[in-house]
Amino acid sequence: MVTVSKKEADAWDRVLDAAAALADLIETSGIEIGEYDLEELTIFLATHGYAVRSMLKHLKRSWPSEKIETTVRSGHC
């Protein structure tokens, strides 16, 4: 049996909470992705949160606008 410290267990719980929040976001976006792939993707993103934050830190909160999203989704970009 593998022993895990409370600190490690709490850290993993935070990863799973973040992954669940990411999964909710992706599911509400209309992107079609299988359940297994969604779980793998969100856990990967949550465990690499420091890198993801670094890549996204310069984006404005309101981007992309609804107009840009509609244009991209309809293929008119």
Number of C-alpha atoms within 10 A of each C-alpha: 3 3 7 9 8 9 9 11 12 12 13 14 12 14 20 17 14 18 22 17 14 19 18 13 12 15 14 10 9 8 9 10 12 9 11 8 10 19 17 13 16 21 20 13 18 22 18 12 14 10 12 12 11 9 10 10 10 8 9 8 9 7 9 11 10 10 8 13 13 13 12 11 9 9 8 8 9
